[in-house]
Amino acid sequence: MSSLSPAVVAAIDDLELAARLVVEGLRTGGHRSPFRGHGAEFTQHRVYRAGDDLKHLDWKLFGRSDRLFTRQFRETTNVAVMIVLDTSASMWYPEQGLSKFRYACILAAALAHLVSDQGNAVGLMTMSQGKMAYWPARGGKQHLRSLIARIDRLTPGDAWNPAQVIARGAELLQRRGMVLVISDFYDSEDETRRAMRHVVRRGHDVAMLQLMSPDEQALAFTGQVEFEDLESGQRRLIDANSIRAPYNRDIEEFLARCRNGAVRDGVDYALMNTDTPPERALRDFLLRRNMNGAASRGIAGIGR
């Protein structure tokens, strides 16, 4: 199954359907998510002893060795995941086509599906109408539908205090879990990094999904262009040709600071471009987490 293009996914008005299509694409490809659900995880074999449960005998190993071995398992627990979603005005960009915010909502809804379908708890922390908005981490299909509906009703442009939202979201997790932050990370760069570092030190697993549009990552405009600051509303007429080189250099330095800071602080980092199919962006993120040893930190893959 080929990945649905960002434009096709974004054109689907039903956010739950769009998220489900992304998740089904991941499953069709046999990809794994980094969220371990309730159940048991195989750890090792040992020689069979009288009284062992026969259902745990490894008959394939018996066929190869002509000896009986019992498979041993370790009980796993549910994971509580808090999704932190950026609702700042800069997420509106671009106004035409697929905005960073719509892309972020699709990612958030798809991740909520992955978490919930494994039997784990998922919640949301953001800002709405200038106030922090919180939906607790819970499980179940009804909660998932309600959560996605709430994501779909959010609009960017409100006041946004990322450090405060991230810190509060982590505090409201009732046990050690995972905090997924989806943002362009333009706001309060140093404070945001400190907040995520503090959450890591509290024992939570933190992932930083940074969204950029192609036009932001490499200035594509030419000639005289009027730019508007989506945060302040200020407008300036600028010669795009004269600022291209310093702009591109500044963006590269900004992204490098985000990436290097995350690695230094023990935060998983992924840069996601809005012209990348959401399924592919999530697949790359999940595969990278598995290769980096996510399972050893208490989160492993879900089945197909």
C-alpha positions in Angstrom: 0.0 0.0 0.0 1.4 3.4 -1.1 1.4 6.3 1.3 -1.4 8.8 0.9 0.0 12.2 0.0 -0.3 15.1 2.5 -2.8 16.9 0.3 -5.1 13.9 0.0 -5.0 13.2 3.8 -5.6 16.9 4.6 -8.5 17.0 2.2 -10.4 14.5 4.3 -12.6 16.6 6.6 -13.1 13.8 9.0 -10.0 13.8 11.2 -10.7 10.4 12.7 -10.9 8.9 9.3 -7.7 10.6 8.2 -5.9 9.3 11.3 -7.3 5.8 10.8 -6.0 5.8 7.2 -2.6 6.8 8.3 -2.5 4.1 11.0 -3.8 1.4 8.6 -1.0 2.4 6.2 1.5 1.8 9.0 0.0 -1.6 9.9 -0.1 -2.7 6.2 3.6 -2.1 6.0 4.2 -4.1 9.1 5.8 -1.2 11.0 6.0 -1.1 14.7 5.0 1.6 17.1 7.0 2.5 20.3 4.1 2.0 22.6 4.0 -1.2 24.6 0.5 -2.3 25.7 -0.7 -4.6 28.5 0.5 -8.1 28.2 3.7 -10.2 28.4 7.1 -9.8 26.8 9.3 -12.8 26.0 12.6 -12.6 27.8 14.5 -16.0 27.6 14.3 -19.8 27.5 15.1 -22.2 30.3 15.1 -26.0 30.5 11.6 -27.5 31.1 10.9 -28.6 34.7 8.0 -30.8 35.8 5.0 -28.6 36.6 5.8 -25.9 34.0 2.8 -24.7 32.0 2.8 -26.8 28.8 1.5 -23.9 26.7 4.9 -22.1 27.1 6.9 -25.0 25.7 8.8 -24.1 22.6 8.1 -26.9 20.1 10.2 -25.4 17.3 13.2 -25.4 19.5 12.4 -29.0 20.6 12.3 -30.0 16.9 15.8 -28.6 16.4 17.4 -29.7 19.7 15.3 -32.7 20.8 15.2 -31.0 24.3 12.2 -29.3 26.0 12.5 -25.6 26.8 10.0 -23.3 28.4 9.6 -19.7 27.2 9.8 -17.2 30.0 7.9 -13.9 29.9 8.0 -10.6 31.8 4.7 -8.9 32.5 4.4 -5.5 30.9 2.2 -2.6 32.0 0.2 0.0 30.2 1.8 3.2 29.1 0.3 6.6 29.7 1.0 9.0 26.9 0.4 12.8 26.9 0.3 14.6 23.6 1.3 18.2 23.8 0.0 20.1 20.7 1.2 23.6 19.7 -1.7 26.0 19.0 0.4 29.2 18.4 -0.3 31.4 15.4 2.8 30.3 13.5 1.2 26.9 13.1 -1.3 28.5 10.7 1.5 28.6 8.1 1.0 28.3 5.2 -2.5 29.8 4.8 -2.9 28.1 1.4 -2.7 24.3 1.2 -1.7 22.1 4.1 -0.8 24.1 7.2 1.5 22.9 9.9 -1.4 22.9 12.3 -3.5 20.5 10.2 -0.5 18.3 9.7 0.1 18.3 13.5 -3.6 17.4 14.1 -3.3 14.5 11.8 -0.1 13.3 13.5 -1.7 13.7 17.0 -4.8 11.8 16.0 -2.9 9.0 14.4 -0.6 8.7 17.4 -3.6 8.7 19.7 -5.0 5.8 17.6 -1.7 3.8 17.9 -1.6 4.3 21.7 -5.2 3.6 22.3 -5.4 0.5 20.0 -2.7 -1.1 22.1 -4.8 -0.7 25.2 -2.7 2.2 26.6 -3.9 5.6 27.9 -3.6 8.7 25.9 -4.3 12.3 26.8 -3.9 15.8 25.4 -2.4 19.0 26.7 -2.6 22.3 24.8 -4.0 25.8 25.0 -7.4 27.0 23.8 -8.9 30.5 24.0 -5.9 31.7 26.0 -6.1 29.0 28.7 -4.5 25.6 29.2 -6.8 22.8 28.0 -6.3 19.3 29.3 -7.9 16.0 28.6 -6.6 13.2 31.0 -4.9 10.1 29.7 -7.4 7.3 29.4 -8.1 4.3 27.3 -11.0 3.0 25.4 -12.6 3.7 22.0 -15.1 6.2 23.4 -12.3 8.2 24.9 -10.3 8.1 21.7 -13.2 9.4 19.6 -13.8 12.2 22.1 -10.1 13.1 22.1 -9.9 13.3 18.3 -13.1 15.4 18.2 -11.5 17.8 20.7 -8.3 18.0 18.6 -10.4 18.7 15.5 -12.1 21.7 17.2 -8.8 23.4 18.1 -7.7 26.4 16.2 -4.2 28.0 16.2 -3.7 31.6 17.1 -4.1 31.6 20.9 -1.5 32.5 23.5 1.0 29.7 23.7 3.4 29.1 26.6 5.1 25.8 25.6 7.3 25.4 28.7 4.2 25.8 31.0 2.1 23.5 28.9 4.8 20.8 28.7 5.5 20.9 32.4 1.9 20.8 33.4 1.1 17.9 31.0 3.9 15.8 32.5 2.7 16.7 36.0 -0.8 15.4 35.3 0.5 12.0 34.2 -0.3 9.9 37.3 2.7 7.6 36.7 5.8 7.6 34.6 4.9 7.7 30.9 5.6 9.4 27.7 5.2 13.1 26.6 5.0 13.7 22.8 5.4 17.4 21.9 4.2 18.4 18.4 5.3 21.9 17.5 7.5 24.1 15.3 9.3 25.1 18.5 9.7 28.8 17.5 8.4 30.0 20.9 10.6 30.5 24.0 13.3 28.2 22.7 15.5 28.1 25.9 12.5 27.8 28.3 11.0 25.0 26.2 14.3 23.1 26.2 14.6 23.4 30.0 11.0 22.2 30.5 11.6 19.1 28.4 14.9 18.4 30.1 13.1 18.6 33.5 10.4 16.2 32.3 13.1 13.7 31.3 14.8 14.0 34.7 11.4 13.2 36.3 11.6 9.8 34.6 9.3 10.4 31.6 10.1 9.5 28.0 10.0 12.7 25.9 9.7 13.0 22.1 10.0 16.2 20.1 8.3 16.2 16.7 9.3 19.4 15.0 7.2 20.5 12.0 8.4 22.7 9.2 6.9 23.6 5.8 9.1 23.5 2.7 8.9 27.3 2.3 10.2 27.8 5.8 13.0 25.4 5.6 14.4 26.9 2.4 13.2 30.4 1.4 11.5 30.0 -1.9 10.3 33.5 -2.6 11.9 35.9 -5.0 11.8 39.7 -5.5 9.9 42.1 -3.2 7.7 40.2 -0.9 5.5 41.4 2.0 6.0 39.2 5.0 3.6 39.1 7.9 4.5 37.9 11.4 1.7 35.5 12.3 2.4 36.0 16.0 2.4 39.8 16.1 0.6 40.7 12.9 3.4 43.1 11.8 4.1 43.4 8.1 7.3 44.2 6.3 8.2 44.6 2.6 11.5 42.7 2.1 13.7 41.8 -0.9 13.7 38.0 -0.7 16.8 37.7 -2.8 18.9 39.7 -0.4 17.9 37.8 2.7 17.8 34.3 1.3 21.4 33.3 2.3 21.2 34.7 5.9 17.7 33.3 6.3 18.7 29.8 5.2 21.7 29.9 7.4 19.7 31.0 10.4 17.1 28.3 9.9 19.8 25.6 9.6 21.3 26.9 12.9 17.9 26.9 14.6 17.2 23.3 13.5 20.7 22.2 14.6 20.2 23.8 18.0 16.9 21.9 18.4 18.3 18.6 17.3 21.5 18.8 19.3 19.8 20.1 22.4 17.3 17.2 22.2 20.1 14.6 21.8 22.0 16.2 24.7 19.0 16.2 27.0 17.8 12.6 26.3 14.8 13.7 24.2 13.9 11.8 21.0 13.9 14.2 18.1 12.3 14.1 14.6 12.1 16.8 12.0 8.9 16.4 9.9 8.3 18.3 6.7 4.7 18.9 5.8 5.3 17.8 2.2 6.1 14.3 3.6 3.1 11.8 3.8 2.2 11.6 7.5 2.4 7.8 7.4 6.0 8.0 6.1 6.9 10.6 8.7 5.5 8.5 11.5 7.1 5.3 10.2 10.5 6.9 10.1 10.0 8.2 13.6 8.9 4.8 15.0 11.6 2.9 13.3 14.3 5.3 14.5 13.0 4.9 18.1 13.1 1.1 17.9 16.6 1.2 16.5 17.7 3.6 19.2 16.6 1.1 21.9 13.2 2.4 22.8 12.3 -1.1 24.1 15.0 -1.0 26.7 13.5 2.2 28.1 10.2 0.5 28.7 8.4 1.1 25.4 8.3 -1.4 22.6 6.4 -2.2 19.5 2.8 -3.1 19.0 1.7 -5.9 16.9 0.4 -5.5 13.4 
